[in-house]
């Protein structure tokens, strides 16, 4: 059982996989550690690796705009990734890399204890919902696992490549906002 500070220290000193050899910074997360909503992506990109924070590049700015538009304030959410170190050339994390890092994410979820988890993209869906799930088939649907409401949706980077996905992600996040309101007003 880690405390929050012990988890951060453990992540910063991690050498469980080869991603530690090429990282600039370990990217643990950002946001409120008492958040109702947790957003989980794939892994850090170049800017995230440089700054040590998730979702600070173009995809992060898009995500922040979406959260702001729906009045989801910073004290309501926490953002993390499946892996804490940048995969070379922003490739998808390998299975063994994700498996080595998942205990850290599980600890984050346990410590934060959110009510809602949003899986941003196929990699998050694979490790949180179902390894065989297809994002185009399950996005926008609620899943209940243990005490968590889980919503799969597109990764914001996918919207930068294909603007037609914006409407779908907006609809998914409107459902997230509605569920947030239900929980906060219960």
N, C-alpha and C positions, 0 to 999 in steps of 0.2 A: 504494500500500500504506500503510494507516494503522496507527499503533500504537493501543492502546486510548485513551490520553489524547488523541491527535489526532482520533480518531473522536468522542469526547465533545465536544470543542471545536467540531468541524465541525458536529455536530448542533445544539449550542446557538446557533450563529451562522447557522443555515440560513435562507435566504429563497427557496428553490427554488419554493415554491407559496404561495398566499394564506393557508394555515392559519397561517403565521407572524404574520400581522397580528392574529389574535384569541387567540393562545395567551398563557397566563400563564407556563408553563414548558414546556420541551421534556422529553418523557418518553422517555428512552433505554432504561432497563431496570432490573431489580433481580435480585440473586442472585449466584451464583458465576460468575466469568468463566473458570473451568476446569470448568464443569458437564458432566456426562454427558448431561443432559436439558435441552432448551430448549423452552419453552412460548411459542407465538406467538399473540397475539390480534389484534384489529382496530385499535384506537386508543384513546387516553386518553379517559376521561370527565371530568366536572367535578372530582371529587375528585382524580383522577390529575393533571389539569392544575394544580390548586392545590398539590399536594404534590410534583410532579415525579417520581412513581413510578408504575409500572403496577400495576393490579389491587390498589388499596387501598380501594375502595368495597365495597359489598355483594357484588358478584360476586367480588371479590378475596378477601374473607373466606370465602366459600363455597369458592373454589379452595384457599385455605390450609388449610381444614378437611379437604378431600379429600386433599391431599398429606400432611398430618399423620396422618390415619387410616391411610394406606398406608405410613407410616414413610419418606416421601420427604423427607429433610432438606434444609434451605436450602443446604447446600454441594453438593448434588447437582443443583440446577436453576438456570436463568436464565430470566427472563420478559421478553419484549419484545412489540412490536406491529408491524403492517404500517406504520402511520404514527406519527410521533413527536409530533405536535401534535394537539390535540383538534379534531375537526370540529365546527362550530357545531351546537348542539342535539343533540349526540351522533349525528348522521346518519352513515350509512355513508360511508367515504372515497370520493371520486370517483376514477375511473380515473387521471386525470393526477396527482392528489395521491399516490396509491399508487405510481405509477411513479417519481415524483420522490424518494420516500422509500426505495424498495426497495434501492437501492445501499447505504444505511446498514445495513439489515437483513442484506444479504448479507455485509457486512463483519463485522457482529457474529457471524454464523454462522461465517465463516472464522476469526475470532480465537478464538472459544470452542471451535469444533470439537466440538460435541456428537455423541454416537452416536445419540441419539433426539431427534426433533422432534415435538411435539404441536401440531397446528393446532387452535386453539380457535375454532370457528365458521366460518361460510360465507366470510367475507372472507379469513381466513387460508388456507382451503382453496383458494379461487380463485387466489391468488397463489403458493401453494407447490406444490399438487398439480396442479390442472387448472381452468382458468377456467370450464369447463362442468359441473364436478362438483356433485352435489347431496348435501348433508350427510346427509340421511336415507337415501341409498342407499349411501354409502361409510363412514359413521362406524363406528368399531370395527374397521376392516380395516387391516392393515399394508401400507405401500407402501415399496419400497426405491428410493431415488434417490441415485445416486452412493454415498457411504459411509454415508448416513443411513437409519435406520429412521424412517418417518413414520406417525404415527397421527392421523387426523382424528376429532374429537369435537365435541360441542356446546360453545358458549361458556357459561361459568357464568351469564351474565346470562339466557340462555334458560331455565335451570332456575328462576330466580326468577320467570319468567312462566308456566312450565309444569312443575310438579313431577313430572309423569309421565316427564320426561326424566332424572331423577336416577338411576334404576336403570341406564339405558343408559350414562350417563357413568361411573358407578361400575364397571360391567363393563369399559368401555374403559380406565379407569385401572388396573384390576387387571391387564389385559394389559400396560400400560406398566410396572407394577411387576415383573411376571414377566420382561419383556425386560431391564429394568434389572438384575435379579438375574443373568440369563444373562450379561450383559456384564461386570458387576462380578466375577463368579465365574469368568470365562473365563481 
